Amino acid sequence: MRIAQRAQRVEPFYVMELAKAASAMAAAAGPDDRPMIYLNIGEPDFTAPPLVRSAAKRAIQDGLSQYTPATGLPALREAISGWYASRFGLQIAPERIVVTAGASAALQLACLALIDAGDEVLMPDPSYPCNRQFVQAAEGRAVLIPSGPEQRFQLSAAQVEAAWGPATRGVLLASPSNPTGTSIARDELERITRLVRSRGGITLVDEIYLGLSYEEAYGHSALGLPDGLGDEVISINSFSKYFNMTGWRLGWLVLPPALVPAVERLAQNLFICASTIAQHAALACFAPDSLAEYERRRSEFKARRDFFIPALNRLGLNVPVQPDGAFYAWADVSNLCERWGIPPQTSRPDQGGSWSLAFELMQRCQLATTPGRDFGLADPGRYLRFSTANSMAQLQEAVARLEQAL
């Protein structure tokens, strides 16, 4: 059977090989062996709070399961608009909000609406691997620009200007970012957006971790940029991370008004609508009791960060930039690789560097992590991603195991 070139160009998720190995090792463990600790998964250990689960049950009992408009339930678009007003002080018209089948569908719709064959989209290296695949699926090309700790692993306006070429369509940013948990400074984001506007380009900002910001300096949406810049940003968001609804597959876009009809037509044809049950449940996310619970959980995520990052630094697994959001630690493990005799990563993704170290940690510590290979090409063997989405007890045990191994 002939497989389309489009599908063949999509790179594998290399980390899944490690995840399978961790699962196999855990399954083979004896009753006296230590259980595997999974710090490789970017999924909150919290699930949807009680009011959300109850709302889903009521929707099912009341038969509220028919198609919604392709743009989403009007009441949910209103609720999201109200959240921007109460949380960020932004007046976002509900008509600009399109509810989607997760942030993945949001990114797909945005890329299909804006990117033509041969268009180039500038992205930082490292960045979430699926984002560049959405660009590629729209027949565009993701241009990865090495972005180191000196710039918080994010693009700068100077880099965007230097990399801009005849085929450049715009930029795709993430703030806070996976895998680093770092955000773009507000003034730098403004400079990037002004530059992109001056070139007639587009600025897409993945803000799915925005609710999980911990520092006042960074917890601002790109939609609030001055001089009308925020009105031109395409913002991608999700109910998965801050709202703890990962498997419900629900997200949204905030679009310039002129783009809404095109995205609506695409959504009608590709998805019809997002899950109706999930949409009715998500209305309960914005109830006062639910919002209070989300803020309590955000404080807990911050406490985990505040414990785990200093512990890694103390152990020589240096986190060069303090994450200001999300639940990740992007650690430089080159010293540990050298100490344990692990050679630098080769041209093969499954040899040396943080890839081999990840397997060593599974063997020595029963600790599953994520090597840097999936997140870019700029020295990926130097970095390892830890997820702090696990409980404090699990994080404390992980640190104790690392101390013992070291």
TIRO-700128 format. One record per residue (C-alpha): residue number from 0; x negated, y negated, z. Coordinates in nm, 4 decimals, m for minus. Each point is the difference from the previous one (the first is absolute). Example, Ala and Ser with C-alpha at 12.3 -4.5 7.8 and 13.67 -1.06 7.14 Angstrom:
<sites>
SITE   nr         x         y         z
SITE    0   m1.2300    0.4500    0.7800
SITE    1   m0.1370   m0.3440   m0.0660
</sites>
This chain:
<sites>
SITE   nr         x         y         z
SITE    0    0.0000    0.0000    0.0000
SITE    1   m0.1375   m0.3418   m0.0934
SITE    2   m0.0216   m0.2371    0.2943
SITE    3    0.0378   m0.3702   m0.0737
SITE    4   m0.3168   m0.2069    0.0171
SITE    5    0.1785   m0.2263    0.2467
SITE    6    0.0283    0.2841    0.2482
SITE    7   m0.3520    0.1217   m0.0631
SITE    8   m0.1438   m0.3426    0.0810
SITE    9    0.1472    0.0091    0.3506
SITE   10   m0.2759    0.0976    0.2400
SITE   11    0.0658    0.2629    0.2646
SITE   12    0.0468   m0.0966    0.3613
SITE   13   m0.3297    0.1503    0.1147
SITE   14    0.0925   m0.0336    0.3645
SITE   15    0.2706    0.2599   m0.0480
SITE   16   m0.2755    0.2593   m0.0382
SITE   17   m0.1269   m0.0970    0.3409
SITE   18    0.3520    0.0016    0.1423
SITE   19    0.0518    0.3541   m0.1301
SITE   20   m0.3287    0.1079    0.1554
SITE   21    0.1006   m0.1524    0.3339
SITE   22    0.3348    0.1794   m0.0099
SITE   23   m0.1680    0.3303   m0.0857
SITE   24   m0.2489   m0.0415    0.2826
SITE   25    0.2792   m0.0839    0.2438
SITE   26    0.2007    0.3031   m0.1131
SITE   27   m0.2985    0.2290    0.0517
SITE   28   m0.0734   m0.1293    0.3507
SITE   29    0.0323    0.2398    0.2904
SITE   30    0.2021   m0.0611    0.3171
SITE   31   m0.3089   m0.1226    0.1853
SITE   32   m0.1219   m0.2319   m0.2768
SITE   33    0.0498   m0.3725    0.0151
SITE   34    0.2900   m0.1258   m0.2149
SITE   35   m0.0766   m0.2172   m0.2994
SITE   36    0.0427   m0.3742    0.0514
SITE   37    0.1240   m0.1683   m0.3165
SITE   38   m0.1354   m0.3515   m0.0421
SITE   39    0.0207    0.0268   m0.3776
SITE   40    0.3678   m0.0843   m0.0498
SITE   41    0.1256   m0.3560   m0.0411
SITE   42    0.3394    0.0664    0.1507
SITE   43    0.1339   m0.1390    0.3290
SITE   44    0.0528    0.2614    0.2693
SITE   45    0.3178   m0.1928    0.0868
SITE   46    0.3165    0.0843   m0.1906
SITE   47    0.3066   m0.2114   m0.0679
SITE   48    0.1440   m0.1413    0.3261
SITE   49    0.3367    0.1124    0.1408
SITE   50    0.2203   m0.2662   m0.1610
SITE   51   m0.1356    0.0817   m0.3447
SITE   52    0.0584    0.3721    0.0418
SITE   53    0.3523   m0.0657    0.1290
SITE   54    0.0753   m0.2260   m0.2954
SITE   55   m0.1037    0.2764   m0.2392
SITE   56    0.2310    0.2462    0.1746
SITE   57    0.2913   m0.2436   m0.0208
SITE   58   m0.0633   m0.0603   m0.3698
SITE   59    0.0112    0.3737   m0.0659
SITE   60    0.3111    0.0513    0.2146
SITE   61    0.1761   m0.2928   m0.1693
SITE   62   m0.0908    0.1228   m0.3476
SITE   63   m0.2108   m0.3068   m0.0828
SITE   64   m0.2101    0.1847   m0.2544
SITE   65    0.0962   m0.1393   m0.3388
SITE   66   m0.2283   m0.2048   m0.2222
SITE   67   m0.0828   m0.3530    0.1083
SITE   68   m0.0942   m0.2814   m0.2391
SITE   69   m0.3437    0.0597   m0.1519
SITE   70   m0.1286   m0.2980    0.1985
SITE   71    0.1234    0.1464    0.3290
SITE   72    0.2825   m0.0521    0.2459
SITE   73    0.0783   m0.3728    0.0201
SITE   74    0.0121    0.0274    0.3801
SITE   75   m0.3499    0.1503    0.0086
SITE   76   m0.1405   m0.2700   m0.2267
SITE   77    0.1540   m0.2559    0.2360
SITE   78   m0.1521    0.1765    0.3020
SITE   79   m0.3473    0.0044   m0.1549
SITE   80    0.0361   m0.3688   m0.0817
SITE   81    0.0939   m0.0643    0.3629
SITE   82   m0.3083    0.1906    0.1189
SITE   83   m0.2281   m0.2249   m0.2053
SITE   84    0.1691   m0.3013    0.1575
SITE   85   m0.0223    0.1212    0.3606
SITE   86   m0.3436    0.1649   m0.0197
SITE   87   m0.1890   m0.2299   m0.2383
SITE   88    0.2110   m0.3153   m0.0203
SITE   89    0.0528    0.0528   m0.3754
SITE   90    0.3183   m0.0660   m0.1941
SITE   91    0.0114    0.2816   m0.2542
SITE   92    0.3214    0.0113   m0.2017
SITE   93    0.1588    0.3472    0.0129
SITE   94    0.0367   m0.0181   m0.3790
SITE   95   m0.3800    0.0209   m0.0280
SITE   96   m0.0106    0.3286    0.1942
SITE   97    0.0276    0.3350   m0.1796
SITE   98    0.0331    0.3120    0.2167
SITE   99   m0.2002    0.2932   m0.1384
SITE  100   m0.0644    0.3701    0.0559
SITE  101   m0.3044   m0.0692    0.2149
SITE  102   m0.2906   m0.2357   m0.0636
SITE  103   m0.1157    0.2449   m0.2680
SITE  104    0.3083   m0.0729   m0.2093
SITE  105   m0.0463   m0.3708    0.0692
SITE  106   m0.3547    0.0096   m0.1365
SITE  107    0.1068    0.2054   m0.3001
SITE  108    0.2818   m0.2399   m0.0852
SITE  109   m0.2235   m0.3054    0.0387
SITE  110   m0.2751    0.1496   m0.2172
SITE  111    0.2409    0.1132   m0.2711
SITE  112    0.1627   m0.3440   m0.0072
SITE  113   m0.3246   m0.1972   m0.0200
SITE  114   m0.2809    0.2092   m0.1515
SITE  115   m0.0417    0.0827   m0.3673
SITE  116   m0.2343    0.2552   m0.1568
SITE  117   m0.3586   m0.1157    0.0325
SITE  118    0.0648   m0.2564    0.2751
SITE  119   m0.2596   m0.0051    0.2772
SITE  120    0.0874   m0.0476    0.3659
SITE  121   m0.2707   m0.0981    0.2486
SITE  122   m0.0086    0.1890    0.3300
SITE  123   m0.2439    0.0260    0.2909
SITE  124   m0.2187    0.3040    0.0481
SITE  125    0.0892    0.1589    0.2443
SITE  126    0.3773    0.0086   m0.0394
SITE  127    0.2896    0.2431    0.0195
SITE  128   m0.0466    0.2431   m0.2917
SITE  129    0.3655    0.0264   m0.1039
SITE  130    0.0143   m0.3736   m0.0731
SITE  131   m0.2397    0.0337   m0.2904
SITE  132    0.1953    0.2982   m0.1283
SITE  133    0.3143   m0.2139   m0.0240
SITE  134   m0.1921   m0.2427   m0.2192
SITE  135   m0.1248    0.2857   m0.2143
SITE  136    0.3484    0.1517   m0.0311
SITE  137    0.1090   m0.3297   m0.1572
SITE  138   m0.2828    0.0438   m0.2560
SITE  139   m0.2086   m0.2658    0.1725
SITE  140   m0.3495    0.0315    0.1426
SITE  141   m0.0968   m0.0561    0.3619
SITE  142   m0.3312   m0.1860    0.0272
SITE  143   m0.1555    0.0783    0.3381
SITE  144   m0.2249   m0.2736    0.1390
SITE  145   m0.2396    0.1014    0.2809
SITE  146    0.1086   m0.1860    0.3139
SITE  147   m0.2182    0.0482    0.3038
SITE  148    0.0211   m0.0785    0.3720
SITE  149   m0.1295   m0.3545   m0.0532
SITE  150    0.3369   m0.0809   m0.1601
SITE  151    0.2122    0.2271    0.2168
SITE  152    0.0189    0.2631   m0.2780
SITE  153    0.2308   m0.2360   m0.1905
SITE  154   m0.0283   m0.1939   m0.3252
SITE  155   m0.1144   m0.3608    0.0048
SITE  156    0.1060   m0.2731   m0.2383
SITE  157   m0.3593   m0.0202   m0.1260
SITE  158    0.0060    0.3691   m0.0907
SITE  159    0.3342   m0.0345   m0.1769
SITE  160   m0.1269   m0.2948   m0.2009
SITE  161   m0.3217    0.1826   m0.0951
SITE  162    0.1835    0.3176   m0.1027
SITE  163    0.2827   m0.1666   m0.1918
SITE  164   m0.0117    0.0844   m0.3679
SITE  165    0.2157   m0.0168   m0.3129
SITE  166    0.1921    0.3148    0.0971
SITE  167    0.0519   m0.0905    0.3663
SITE  168    0.3671   m0.0107    0.0985
SITE  169   m0.0368   m0.0735    0.3691
SITE  170   m0.0906    0.1432    0.3392
SITE  171    0.1403    0.2706    0.2238
SITE  172   m0.0909   m0.0597    0.3634
SITE  173    0.0951    0.1640    0.3294
SITE  174    0.0144   m0.1908    0.3258
SITE  175   m0.0400    0.1706    0.2448
SITE  176   m0.1804    0.2635   m0.2016
SITE  177   m0.0189    0.3741   m0.0044
SITE  178   m0.2717    0.1291    0.0676
SITE  179   m0.1578   m0.2889    0.1906
SITE  180    0.2838   m0.1568    0.1992
SITE  181   m0.1348   m0.3436   m0.0976
SITE  182    0.1965   m0.2930   m0.1378
SITE  183   m0.0890   m0.2833   m0.2345
SITE  184   m0.0555   m0.3322    0.1737
SITE  185    0.2860   m0.2346   m0.0786
SITE  186   m0.2164   m0.2699   m0.1598
SITE  187   m0.1758    0.2590   m0.2196
SITE  188    0.3321    0.1474   m0.1070
SITE  189    0.1177   m0.3487   m0.0924
SITE  190   m0.3131   m0.0576   m0.2093
SITE  191    0.0478    0.3333   m0.1790
SITE  192    0.3655   m0.0705   m0.0742
SITE  193   m0.0741   m0.3508   m0.1297
SITE  194   m0.2690    0.1385   m0.2267
SITE  195    0.2295    0.2744   m0.1321
SITE  196    0.2763   m0.2551   m0.0652
SITE  197   m0.2429   m0.2234   m0.1887
SITE  198   m0.0796    0.2944   m0.2286
SITE  199    0.3658    0.0858   m0.0558
SITE  200   m0.0387    0.3276    0.1890
SITE  201    0.1920    0.1908    0.2646
SITE  202   m0.0711    0.0545    0.3696
SITE  203    0.1336    0.3226    0.1499
SITE  204   m0.0483    0.0446    0.3730
SITE  205    0.0602    0.3304    0.1756
SITE  206    0.1309   m0.1066    0.3430
SITE  207    0.1248    0.3336    0.1308
SITE  208   m0.2093   m0.0342    0.3173
SITE  209    0.0856   m0.3665    0.0553
SITE  210    0.2300    0.0811    0.2927
SITE  211   m0.2952    0.1708    0.1690
SITE  212   m0.2189   m0.3103    0.0182
SITE  213   m0.1729   m0.0644    0.3309
SITE  214   m0.1772   m0.3335   m0.0492
SITE  215    0.1792   m0.3318   m0.0389
SITE  216   m0.2548   m0.1160   m0.2583
SITE  217    0.0957    0.2767   m0.2418
SITE  218    0.3633    0.0926    0.0671
SITE  219    0.1472   m0.2162   m0.2757
SITE  220    0.1773    0.1003   m0.3192
SITE  221   m0.1320   m0.1132   m0.3375
SITE  222    0.3581   m0.1098   m0.0653
SITE  223   m0.0668   m0.2967    0.2281
SITE  224   m0.2863   m0.1502   m0.2029
SITE  225    0.0443   m0.3761   m0.0602
SITE  226    0.0759   m0.2029   m0.3129
SITE  227    0.2343    0.2623   m0.1403
SITE  228   m0.2761    0.2633   m0.0188
SITE  229    0.1952    0.2343    0.2260
SITE  230    0.2982   m0.0160   m0.2341
SITE  231   m0.2175    0.1452   m0.2781
SITE  232   m0.1460    0.2887    0.2028
SITE  233    0.1408    0.3498   m0.0489
SITE  234    0.0093    0.1547    0.3476
SITE  235    0.0321    0.3746    0.0573
SITE  236    0.1263    0.1220    0.3361
SITE  237    0.1334    0.3162    0.1612
SITE  238    0.2034    0.1464    0.2829
SITE  239   m0.2649    0.2709    0.0480
SITE  240   m0.2677   m0.1545    0.2197
SITE  241    0.1298   m0.2718    0.2350
SITE  242    0.3542    0.1380   m0.0112
SITE  243   m0.1171    0.3652    0.0399
SITE  244    0.2197    0.1415   m0.2800
SITE  245   m0.2648    0.1776   m0.2102
SITE  246    0.2058    0.2913   m0.1345
SITE  247    0.3080   m0.2121   m0.0616
SITE  248   m0.1695   m0.1463   m0.3121
SITE  249    0.1182   m0.3569    0.0191
SITE  250   m0.1801   m0.3204   m0.0892
SITE  251    0.0554   m0.3331   m0.1685
SITE  252   m0.1376   m0.2650   m0.2312
SITE  253    0.0168   m0.3760    0.0335
SITE  254   m0.0098   m0.1474   m0.3493
SITE  255    0.0032   m0.3360   m0.1743
SITE  256    0.3654   m0.0501   m0.1052
SITE  257   m0.0797    0.0246   m0.3716
SITE  258   m0.1425    0.3514    0.0476
SITE  259    0.3006    0.1488    0.1818
SITE  260    0.2110    0.0850   m0.3103
SITE  261   m0.2868    0.1895   m0.1654
SITE  262   m0.0753    0.1992    0.3148
SITE  263    0.3700    0.0691    0.0486
SITE  264    0.0255    0.1460   m0.3519
SITE  265   m0.3020    0.2214    0.0635
SITE  266    0.1392    0.1132    0.3366
SITE  267    0.3373    0.0842   m0.1556
SITE  268   m0.1656    0.2248   m0.2547
SITE  269   m0.2780    0.1571    0.2062
SITE  270    0.1553    0.0373    0.3474
SITE  271    0.3689   m0.1065   m0.0155
SITE  272   m0.0414   m0.1058    0.3635
SITE  273   m0.1881    0.0751    0.3188
SITE  274    0.1466    0.2544    0.2422
SITE  275    0.3380   m0.1274    0.1144
SITE  276   m0.0229    0.1761    0.3378
SITE  277   m0.3450   m0.1468    0.0613
SITE  278    0.1268   m0.3473   m0.0879
SITE  279    0.2898    0.0184    0.2450
SITE  280   m0.2365    0.1304    0.2670
SITE  281   m0.2507   m0.2784   m0.0664
SITE  282    0.2598   m0.2635    0.0871
SITE  283   m0.0470    0.1097    0.3613
SITE  284   m0.3716   m0.0841   m0.0183
SITE  285    0.0919   m0.3638    0.0456
SITE  286    0.2164    0.0438    0.3101
SITE  287   m0.1547   m0.1762    0.3027
SITE  288   m0.0610    0.3275    0.1857
SITE  289   m0.1761    0.1510   m0.3030
SITE  290   m0.2166   m0.3073   m0.0549
SITE  291   m0.0975    0.0019    0.3672
SITE  292   m0.1008    0.3664   m0.0322
SITE  293   m0.2041   m0.0720   m0.3123
SITE  294   m0.1856   m0.2754    0.1816
SITE  295   m0.0697    0.2335    0.2917
SITE  296   m0.1412    0.2524   m0.2453
SITE  297   m0.2078   m0.2700   m0.1700
SITE  298   m0.1540   m0.0781    0.3382
SITE  299   m0.0802    0.3669    0.0431
SITE  300   m0.1658    0.0174   m0.3403
SITE  301   m0.2095   m0.3025    0.0980
SITE  302   m0.0989    0.1658    0.3287
SITE  303   m0.1150    0.3058   m0.1926
SITE  304   m0.2090   m0.2192   m0.2274
SITE  305   m0.1484   m0.1811    0.2966
SITE  306   m0.1058    0.3323    0.1522
SITE  307   m0.1157    0.1879   m0.3075
SITE  308   m0.2044   m0.2582   m0.1928
SITE  309   m0.2362   m0.0830    0.2896
SITE  310   m0.0351    0.3731    0.0696
SITE  311   m0.1090    0.0667   m0.3579
SITE  312   m0.2450   m0.2902    0.0101
SITE  313   m0.1449    0.1272    0.3280
SITE  314   m0.0554    0.3405   m0.1588
SITE  315   m0.1837   m0.1472   m0.2976
SITE  316    0.2905    0.0405   m0.2430
SITE  317   m0.0032   m0.3676   m0.0785
SITE  318    0.3207   m0.1732   m0.1061
SITE  319   m0.1492   m0.3073   m0.1701
SITE  320    0.3248   m0.2000   m0.0077
SITE  321    0.2540    0.0082    0.2808
SITE  322    0.3354    0.1031   m0.1512
SITE  323    0.2625   m0.2670    0.0593
SITE  324    0.2963    0.2152   m0.1035
SITE  325    0.1241    0.3453   m0.1045
SITE  326   m0.1441    0.3033    0.1839
SITE  327   m0.3341    0.0801   m0.1594
SITE  328   m0.3689   m0.0136    0.0837
SITE  329   m0.2392   m0.0206   m0.2978
SITE  330   m0.3245    0.1212    0.1522
SITE  331   m0.3518   m0.0073   m0.1423
SITE  332   m0.1258    0.3551    0.0654
SITE  333   m0.3312   m0.0210   m0.1842
SITE  334   m0.1972    0.0223    0.3258
SITE  335    0.1837    0.3130    0.1090
SITE  336   m0.0463    0.1602   m0.3420
SITE  337   m0.3736   m0.0609    0.0288
SITE  338   m0.0083    0.1290    0.3556
SITE  339    0.1775    0.3222   m0.0948
SITE  340   m0.2085    0.0505   m0.3128
SITE  341    0.2842   m0.0650   m0.2457
SITE  342   m0.1349   m0.1300   m0.3321
SITE  343    0.1517   m0.3040   m0.1711
SITE  344    0.3046    0.0616   m0.2140
SITE  345   m0.0830    0.1210   m0.3487
SITE  346    0.1793   m0.0791   m0.3228
SITE  347    0.2369    0.2802    0.0901
SITE  348    0.2784   m0.1119    0.2345
SITE  349   m0.0258    0.3154    0.2108
SITE  350   m0.3695   m0.0074    0.0891
SITE  351   m0.1908   m0.1954    0.2630
SITE  352    0.0736   m0.3160    0.1962
SITE  353    0.3260   m0.0516    0.1830
SITE  354    0.1623    0.2828   m0.1962
SITE  355   m0.2365    0.2591    0.1482
SITE  356    0.0104   m0.1742    0.3381
SITE  357    0.3792    0.0382    0.0082
SITE  358   m0.0390    0.3771   m0.0284
SITE  359   m0.2699   m0.0053    0.2696
SITE  360    0.2380   m0.1818    0.2338
SITE  361    0.2666    0.2613   m0.0620
SITE  362   m0.2469    0.2759    0.0862
SITE  363   m0.1700   m0.1632    0.2989
SITE  364    0.2831   m0.2056    0.1488
SITE  365    0.3202    0.1437   m0.1477
SITE  366    0.0642   m0.3535   m0.1195
SITE  367    0.1539   m0.0781   m0.3404
SITE  368   m0.0926   m0.3349   m0.1567
SITE  369    0.0097   m0.1568   m0.3473
SITE  370   m0.3222   m0.0503   m0.2013
SITE  371   m0.0432   m0.3134   m0.2085
SITE  372    0.0078    0.1715   m0.3391
SITE  373    0.3656   m0.0696   m0.0787
SITE  374   m0.0166   m0.3713    0.0727
SITE  375   m0.2479   m0.1170   m0.2604
SITE  376   m0.3350    0.0381   m0.1688
SITE  377   m0.2175   m0.2489    0.1894
SITE  378   m0.2072    0.2183    0.2333
SITE  379    0.2938    0.2157    0.1155
SITE  380   m0.2319    0.2506    0.1661
SITE  381   m0.0887   m0.2621    0.2593
SITE  382    0.3462   m0.0321    0.1541
SITE  383    0.2497    0.2174    0.1817
SITE  384    0.3577   m0.0992    0.0801
SITE  385    0.1514    0.0825    0.3377
SITE  386    0.3732   m0.0425    0.0552
SITE  387    0.1061   m0.1323    0.3401
SITE  388    0.3643    0.0856   m0.0619
SITE  389   m0.0306    0.2837    0.2523
SITE  390    0.0748   m0.0212    0.3720
SITE  391   m0.2477   m0.1553    0.2416
SITE  392   m0.0553    0.3424    0.1556
SITE  393   m0.0991    0.1436   m0.3395
SITE  394   m0.2344   m0.2911   m0.0656
SITE  395   m0.1631    0.0405    0.3418
SITE  396   m0.0516    0.3702   m0.0635
SITE  397   m0.1474   m0.0752   m0.3434
SITE  398   m0.2505   m0.2403    0.1566
SITE  399   m0.0916    0.2572    0.2652
SITE  400   m0.0666    0.2606   m0.2709
SITE  401   m0.2109   m0.2427   m0.1998
SITE  402   m0.2024   m0.0862    0.3121
SITE  403   m0.0610    0.3687    0.0637
SITE  404   m0.1064    0.0647   m0.3599
SITE  405   m0.2317   m0.2978   m0.0025
</sites>
